[in-house]
Amino acid sequence: MNIPISAFDLSKEALPDLLLKIQQGLIQLPDLQRSFCWHEDLVIDLLASVSQGWPIGGILL
């Protein structure tokens, strides 16, 4: 199945904006999303990378 690229919204959003949308219920994880499986040390490393402006890869929503 080929889906045209125009069918997707390829915008970039800042992390605080995404977190606000999650808090407001505008973004929700689908039921097919796997459960949370990160250990605390990995979460801390991710937050450290974000706070220092280091690249963390893409997030698909």
C-alpha positions as CSV (number, residue, x, y, z in Angstrom):
1,M,0.0,0.0,0.0
2,N,1.5,3.4,-1.0
3,I,0.3,6.4,1.0
4,P,1.2,9.7,-0.5
5,I,3.5,11.9,1.5
6,S,0.8,14.7,1.4
7,A,-1.3,12.5,3.7
8,F,1.0,13.2,6.6
9,D,1.7,16.3,8.7
10,L,5.4,16.7,8.7
11,S,5.6,19.6,11.1
12,K,8.1,20.0,13.9
13,E,6.9,20.8,17.4
14,A,8.8,21.7,20.5
15,L,8.8,19.2,23.4
16,P,7.0,21.6,25.8
17,D,4.2,22.0,23.2
18,L,3.9,18.2,22.8
19,L,3.7,17.7,26.6
20,L,1.1,20.4,26.9
21,K,-1.0,18.8,24.1
22,I,-0.7,15.4,26.0
23,Q,-1.8,17.1,29.2
24,Q,-4.8,18.7,27.5
25,G,-5.8,15.4,25.9
26,L,-5.1,16.6,22.4
27,I,-2.6,13.8,21.9
28,Q,-3.3,10.3,23.1
29,L,-1.4,7.0,22.7
30,P,-3.3,4.5,20.6
31,D,-4.4,1.2,22.2
32,L,-1.9,-0.6,20.1
33,Q,1.0,1.3,21.7
34,R,3.2,-0.9,23.8
35,S,3.4,-0.3,27.5
36,F,6.1,1.8,29.1
37,C,9.2,-0.3,29.5
38,W,12.1,2.2,30.2
39,H,14.1,1.9,33.4
40,E,14.6,5.1,35.5
41,D,18.2,5.6,34.4
42,L,17.2,5.7,30.7
43,V,14.5,8.2,31.4
44,I,17.0,10.4,33.3
45,D,19.4,10.1,30.3
46,L,16.7,11.1,27.9
47,L,15.6,14.1,29.9
48,A,19.3,15.2,30.3
49,S,19.7,15.0,26.5
50,V,16.5,17.1,25.9
51,S,17.5,19.7,28.5
52,Q,20.9,20.1,27.0
53,G,19.5,20.4,23.5
54,W,21.2,17.2,22.2
55,P,19.6,15.3,19.3
56,I,17.3,12.5,20.5
57,G,15.8,11.3,17.2
58,G,12.3,11.6,15.8
59,I,9.0,11.0,17.5
60,L,6.1,9.8,15.4
61,L,2.6,10.8,16.5
